[in-house]
Amino acid sequence: MHPNQHTYEEAKLILLLANDSEYAFQFIYERYRNRIYHTAVRYLKSPVLAQETVQDVFLKLWLERKNINPGKPIEAWLYTVAKNNVANRLKRIAIEWKSLNQLQLISPGSESRTGDKVEDSQYNKLLQQALMELPPQQQKIFCMARQEHLTYIQIGEKLGLSPLTVKTHMSRALNHIKAYLTVHGETFFLFLIIPTTFF
């Protein structure tokens, strides 16, 4: 196809899309979804998260359809949105790892502990009390990550949830545990939560 013809047809598609054409949306989706997926999976190293990026990109396309400039290539717009989406996901992953490291709770018997069995018992009791206050889903996810050493994707597959949903539950569980231990006089955390990976 001649470049000018391609530009003309693409401009028509964008105008149709701006007028709520589902056909135009589907056409653009089918043309570019695989390219965006392969770009996302290259950086995220996760087919599941890459597919969620594709969904986010095309959801934004639909929501922003009336604001897209028909004089500019739609591919460039899609890749800019995809790049920002991937960057935000990587930032959230980095923040989550930092949070896990800062909230590290050393499990009883760890070499980094003094070996004081009384303190271990007290910490374990506080941890169990904090866990008992969590909603059942958060309890389950926390235990699957800490005791079974499962990744977010593995937990998601077992529970029928997306990895990001699992991550959200895990973050809320960690925040609750932190708050509970702080309220009960713990200003730092000496248990180690065996960290769960993302992929």
Secondary structure by P-SEA (a helix, b strand, c coil): ccaaaaaaaaaaaaaaaaaccaaaaaaaaaacaaaaaaaaaaccccaaaaaaaaaaaaaaaaaacccccccccaaaaaaaaaaaaaaaaaaaaaaaaaaaaaacccccccccccccaaaaaaaaaaaaaaaaaccaaaaaaaaaaacccccaaaaaaaacccaaaaaaaaaaaaaaaaaaaaaaccccccccccccccc
